């Protein structure tokens, strides 16, 4: 996968993983989002499958990709920006589980649905309670 494809895959997978953890949104502060992504990425055992996301600032790559996710064609998960960034399933008739399964099967990276859920959990655990919407 190209760098852009890797970023898109991770941005969408993280959106679905966050939803699978029962979280409806997190604070939209750029610094908090980037630090939360760093926190999750450093601990996630599947990060090596996406070698283009790395270097000195993978959080910024994620933040840029998140901002573009709503306007991209295709994919299964995305983020809507506002006071909170809100993850959502792009195919409105699908459940989170259906979207996660399709996302996991959409490329040859071999990352299973459970791994995306784990990435979502690691991402969310970084935030303060008041920065997370569990609706």
Order of alpha helices (4+ residues) and beta strands (2+ residues): alpha-beta-alpha-alpha-beta-beta-alpha-alpha-beta
